[in-house]
């Protein structure tokens, strides 16, 4: 867990502390590893929501 915290601090927090873009009305920095993880989570969430709908449909059909 410590390596992930160090990476987060060095790539996300430290640059904003040194040269804040937020105070200048600019969007905060988004490192590539965070954007990739967001995409993976979004894809995983879509696949889980789609599969849960299918299970519900199957359960309804078998109940009838």
N, C-alpha and C positions, 0 to 999 in steps of 0.2 A: 504494500500500500504506500509505503514511503516514496518509492520512485515516481508513482503517479502524482503524489502531492508535490514533489519537487518539480516535476515537469509542468504541472498546473501553475505553480508559483512563478517559475522562470519564464514561461511562455504567455501567461495570461495576466497575472497580477502585477508582476514587476514592471513590464512595459507601461501599463496604465498608471502605476504609481510615479514612474519617472517622467513620462510625457503623456499626460491625460488628454485623450481625444474628446472625452465626454464634456469636459469644461468648455471646449471650443465648439460644441454643437455637432460634433462628428460621431459616427457610430463607433462603438468600442471595437477593439481588435478581436477577430475570430480566428484563432489558429486552425490550420488544416485538420489536425487530429480531432478537434471538437466538432467541426463541420461533418467529418466522416462519421463520427459516432452518432451524431444526430440523424444522419441519413440512414444508418443501420437500424437505429431504434424506431424510426418512422416506418421503415420497411417491415420490421418485425411486428410492429403494432398493427399494420394493415393485414399481415398474414394471419395474425391471431384473431383479429376481429372477423375476418372472412371465414375462418374455420369454426369459430364459435357459432356463427349464424347457421352453418351447415349442420352442426350437431343438433341445434334446436329444431331445425326443420325435420331432421330424421326422427327425433324424439316425438314430435307432433304426429308424424305419419304413423309411427308404430303404436301410438296411443289410440288412434282412431281404429 
